[in-house]
Amino acid sequence: MTRETSALLLSAAEAAKLCGRCERTWRTWDAAGLVPRPVRIGKAVFWRPEELSQWVQAGCPDRKTWDQREE
């Protein structure tokens, strides 16, 4: 298992790499609301790998649509 899939939380760089994008693109998408809402701990920003996997399986909807889904 790789570090990205075994970590409980991923940094922006790790999340971007897991999704095949550069960190700059990932941060742009985050600012535009195109990726799932991150977890914030103080000033640090993280994403849950299992949520990213579910998001991709759902077709990568924008954040608003993703937040409105039934869990």
N, C-alpha and C positions, 0 to 999 in steps of 0.2 A: 504494500500500500504506500502511495506517495505521501509526502508531507501535506500536500493540499487536501487530500481526501481524508487524512487522519486527524487534522487539526479541528478543534471545535469552532474556532473563528478564523477567518482569513483576512489579511490586510488587503488594501486596494490592489497592491502589486500581485499578491497571490490570487485574488479573485479574478483579476484581469488575465493572468496567465492561465488559470483554469478554464476560462472562457475563450482563450485564444486571441486576446487583444492586448495592446500595450496599456500600461497604467494611465497614461494621459487620456486615451480614449475612454477607459473605464471611468475616470474621474469626470470627464465631460458628460458621459451618459448618466452618471449619478446626479450631477448638477441639473441635468435636463429632466430627471425623473424617469429614466428609461430602464433602470435596474431596480431590484428590490431595495426596500428601505434598509439602510445599514443599522447595526447595533453601535451605539456610542457609549464609550466608557471614558469619562472625562473628555479630553480632546481627541482621543483615539477613535478611529472608525473601522469597523469590521463587518464582515458578511458571514452568514452561516452557510457552510458548504451544502448541507442538505436542502436548504431553501433555494440555493442557486440551481441545484439539480432539478428540483421541482419546477422552478421558473422556466428552465430550458425545455423541459418536457411539456410545459403548457404553451410553448411557442414564443417565449420571451415577451410577454405583454408589458405595457408601460406600468409604472409604479401605481398609478391610480387604479387601473384595472386589476392589478395584482393584489392591492390592498383590499379591494371590494369582493374578492372571491370568497366562496364559502369554504371553510376549512373542514 
